Structure formats: C-alpha cells, structure tokens
Amino acid sequence: MNAQTTPSVRLNDSTLRDGSHAIRHQFTPDDVRRIAARLDRAGVYAVSVGHGDGLGASSIHYGLAAHTDEELQSAAMEVLQRAILCAVLVPGTGTKDHLRAAFDRGARLLRVATHCTEADIGIQHIGLGRELGMEVHSDLMMAHQIPPAELARQARIMADAGANGVYIMDTAGALTIEDAVARVDAFREALPADVEVGIHAHNNLSLAVAISVEAVRAGATLVDACLAGMGAGAGNCQTEALVATLERMGFPTGTDLWALQDAADDAVRPVMTQPPVIDRSTLTLGFAGVPSSFLLHARKASEQFGVDEREILVELGRRKAVGGQEDMIIQIAAELASERMGVSQPT
Amino acid sequence: MKVGIVGSGNIGMDLMYKLQRRPGLELVGVAGRSAGSSGLALARSHGYTVTDEGLERLLDLEPGIELVFDATSAQGHYANFAVLQARGIQCVNMTPARTGPKVVPSVNMMEHLDAPAINLITCGAQAVTPMVAAISRVAHTPYAEIVATIASKSAGPGTRQNIDEYTIATADGLVEVGGADKGKAIIILNPADPPIMMRNTVHARVDGGTQREFIESIEAMTAAVAHYVPGYRLKVPPLFRDDLVTVFIEVEGAGDYLPTYAGNLDIMTSAGVRVAELIEERGTAAA
C-alpha cells in the first residue's frame, strides 16, 4: 500500500496568480523566481503565474501589472523542474492568441474560467488547450450564485468540451461548508468518472481551509491554495495550513510541509504589503457575495469618492455584479457620492 | 429606396419594425430558409413579400431592391454577399462576418456611402467607438480601453462561439474608427434576472485637451448617437483623473421586437437602419 506516497490531492498553488490581487499585480520576475523555486522544491503539482485576472488582463479596468504575463511566466519556467506551469484564461478578456503564447513559453496546464452560468463561452479555449496537448481545468466562478444541480450542468458543458477537471470557484468567499459539499456531490454525479473535481476557496467567512478539506472528503482531488493565504479579499485557502490539515487527516499531498512553511514565511510574507485579514470589508465581500478581487478597487473608489467601502460592496452584491465588472465599482461609488452631495466628480 | 431583409430571426424582425418608421426606406420583402419560421409568418402578416427559399428568390420576386440587410450568420453571409455583389445591390452586414469597411454611423459613415458591404463590427463597437472618436477629436489618444457588459440572455450563439473574434474586432474598431493609437476590449456577460441593460465603460488616455472640451465633444456625440438609438445615454458624467478620461454608457433597447434590456442588439439594428438612411438621403440629394 503506497497511500503515503501517492498524493490523493493535487495542489495548484496560486500565490503568483490570485496572490497578485493583494499587491495590485506588482509581482516582479525576481519574486516569481524566488517563490516558484521554493514551491517546486516543496512538491506542489502546479504553479499558477500571471495577472490575477488571467492572461491579457493587464488593463486600466483590472489593474495594470508591473510586468507582463510573458515576463512573469518565463521567469517561472527558469526555475520549475517538477511542477508544471499553469496559465489562467478568462474568455472575454484573454484570447486564443494569449493562450498559444503561454503554451509557447512553457505552460502545460490551462485554466479556463467563466462566470458560473456562462460555461459555453469557454468551449473554444478548452478545445484549443487540449489540441495543444495541455491538461485543461475549467473554473466556474462565483459558484455560490446558482444551486448545485445548475452548477453541475455548467460543469458538464466544460467536461464535454474536453476539460480534464472542473473547479468550484468560490470567488466571493461566500460558500458555507454545506454549500461546497453539495456542489462537489452534484459534480461527482454529473461528470464522467475521469473528470476531476476541484475547489478554490477564499477566506472571507473564515472557512477556506475547512471548505477545501470537506470538498476533498467529498471527492475533490484538485485544490487551489496560496502561500500565507496571499490572495484577493481576505485571502485564499492557505497552502501550508491546508497541507497540514490534509496530512493529519490522512490525505497525502506529495508536498513537504516545512518547505511550504519556509516559502510562506521567508519568500512570500516579505513581498506582502498587508497580511490577509477578515475585517469589516473582506467579511462584507463574503456576506454580500461580491468577487474578492473587487476589494482593493472598492477601497480606492471609497477614498476617491468619500463613501463607505461596505456601502459600495453591498450595492454590488444587490446588483449581482460578476467578476469583471470592476467598472461598476467606480460607477456605484460615483452614484452614491452624487446622491449624498449632489456632485459626482471626484474630490 | 426599396430594401429587403435576409434572415428572419430576432435581428431580422427587429429591423422590420424599425424600417416601418422610416419613410425613406420601403421594406418590400423578407427572405428566410425555413418554412416554419415564426419570423416569416410575422412578416407575411404585415403584408411583406415573404419567401423561405432564400435571398435569390426574394430578389427575383422583388426586382427593385437596392439594399439588403443581411441578418443571417457569418457562414450564411458569404453566399448572400456574393449574390448581392453579382446584382450590384448594397449590403448592410449585421453578421459577425468581416466584409466591407468597419462603420459606426455617427463617426465615419459618410466615407463609405458607396461600399458594396457595410460592416457594423460588433454591438460593443457601436456603443463605445463614438465615445473614443469624441475624445480623440479633442486630443491625441494613445490608448483606449473598453468594457462592454451585456445581459447573458441577449448574447446569442454567434457571440458566445466567437467571443475572441468579438473582443478583437471591437478593439480594432477603437483604432480604425475611433482614432486611438492602441485599443483593448473586454466583454462581460451578466446573468442577473431581470436582465441588466447593456453597460459600457470607456477609458481613454489623452495628451492634452481640457475637461470642458472633452465634455462638450462627448455630449455632442451622445446626442448624435441618441438620434438613431434613443436609449443611448451617459450613465454618470465623464470622470477625469490625471491623463485618463472615463465615460459610462448605458443602452436601453427601444423594445420594437426585442426586449428593452437587449440594448446591445437594438444598437446594432438601429445602426443598420441609420446606415441605410444615410445611403438613401445621399441618393435623394443627388437625384
């Protein structure tokens, strides 16, 4: 029995992708080399690298990155020996040209992420990834917004398009443990046995590790996590805490816990501008069901227009904003300010 | 001027209703491909010549047609366009196929009145390009970036299967028609129910220009578009920050055949009708 050495869970570390939201997409190639090398040595399956909103997302809208996807992903390729490089593509933002370029620089795992009701806009990208010989995992973002059976129907569209795995992406950090397990169950029922189920959790309700672990117990085999919990909103599922918990529960991850801890404390914490916290703003993201990546955009708009961050977030939740509607943050802040003061120009 | 429509789906029917209000444009017939089409039945009930045997049959039945709206699909368009070219009939291309010069009626239609086919780019382009043009006529615009958000329900299979082509064509339009040096387009689908209106955000980096100049130009352009798309409006006044001008646009549909939230489809059919009107007015003026 080699259950101790065969991982039952494959970790995709997203520090260098989702983590970039926490520092407004300012990772440098040096940061990438330092962090990716440690992740590689620690034994994670995949390392996601690039702008937080995926390939081609560097923009006024999503935030301008300090370095291009090409610079960051090429830096990762210099140091990765065992782990595979993962690129994320959000249809509507990234295109097949971006995908081909990522493949050419070495990405062998592709994530195609759509809003949870819009799986069909990713069909052509999933197909191209498979055609290039990549492993393709798909993401249904804002997975709290629709019931498990509906979500599973969307997952099936991705699986039929060729995805090797489909992630439940709790973009807003709004799922409860029960919600997450129900979605894994629905996926297992709806998807062919060879299509894996993944979980991507944010810590806005302080449940990221718990959700991830319970998803694994329910049959998920792919898990996203970030060192030191660095990520959008209150941060992502914390890689080293997840690994410690999984190992204690008898789910081998194939990783070295101490090496992950050292990577988190020695390589990641020094580049963080603030530790991930559950405070009134990030908790409101989870409570109102708003994409975690909106946090710093809302903070900026709150300062620019002099309105409470929470008011902006609650209104975004009320209008059912989806990932990518960062422009609505400014617009709502402007509207709230003009209601209050009779002017809508920033001060 | 006698005009026809090929394609009896949502776009074709919305065009039919809009053309009924345009005295200079006489819609005579609608061609489809399916005998059971509810669109063809509707067109027949309005008294138009109708055929389910395609464009050529319609042109045989109604020999005086000078302009045809192609509301079929990218695949269907190439065959239709060949038929129209052979007969010297102008085509307003409502499909994603890329034939003819890119046109946004409020910006550059007057340069293309004689083009065999008019390419309306994308619905996003119809909504945002006028704003980029309004900004770039005031000051050099090195970069324009747009975000178009539409209701999931209003995004048809053409848009869904060709989302890359949509973003690329829209971005190209910001440069070729809008006058920016470089363009970027992002499209977002929102499934909220009841469906949201089409919303568009335009960010432009500018060299020079005053806030007053930009506001005047943007307001004039908004009025020019609203002349043929009544539901086109600024959501909040333009924002200025450093070298960045940001404009928020909302497009409410007229609700002719399509629901009012489908402003993205309404702006396409409205632009198509406007193109035909400008062609017809030029013909009248010359006569």
HADDOCK unambig.tbl for C-alpha pairs under 7 A between the chains (distance, minus, plus):
assign (segid A and resid 92 and name CA) (segid B and resid 163 and name CA) 6.09 0.50 0.50
assign (segid A and resid 92 and name CA) (segid B and resid 164 and name CA) 6.63 0.50 0.50
assign (segid A and resid 92 and name CA) (segid B and resid 167 and name CA) 6.55 0.50 0.50
assign (segid A and resid 92 and name CA) (segid B and resid 186 and name CA) 5.52 0.50 0.50
assign (segid A and resid 92 and name CA) (segid B and resid 187 and name CA) 4.74 0.50 0.50
assign (segid A and resid 92 and name CA) (segid B and resid 188 and name CA) 6.29 0.50 0.50
assign (segid A and resid 93 and name CA) (segid B and resid 186 and name CA) 5.00 0.50 0.50
assign (segid A and resid 93 and name CA) (segid B and resid 187 and name CA) 6.65 0.50 0.50
assign (segid A and resid 95 and name CA) (segid B and resid 164 and name CA) 5.38 0.50 0.50
assign (segid A and resid 117 and name CA) (segid B and resid 191 and name CA) 6.96 0.50 0.50
assign (segid A and resid 120 and name CA) (segid B and resid 160 and name CA) 6.80 0.50 0.50
assign (segid A and resid 121 and name CA) (segid B and resid 160 and name CA) 4.99 0.50 0.50
assign (segid A and resid 121 and name CA) (segid B and resid 161 and name CA) 6.20 0.50 0.50
assign (segid A and resid 121 and name CA) (segid B and resid 163 and name CA) 6.79 0.50 0.50
assign (segid A and resid 320 and name CA) (segid B and resid 192 and name CA) 6.25 0.50 0.50
assign (segid A and resid 322 and name CA) (segid B and resid 190 and name CA) 6.44 0.50 0.50
assign (segid A and resid 324 and name CA) (segid B and resid 188 and name CA) 6.37 0.50 0.50
assign (segid A and resid 327 and name CA) (segid B and resid 201 and name CA) 6.75 0.50 0.50
assign (segid A and resid 345 and name CA) (segid B and resid 239 and name CA) 6.55 0.50 0.50
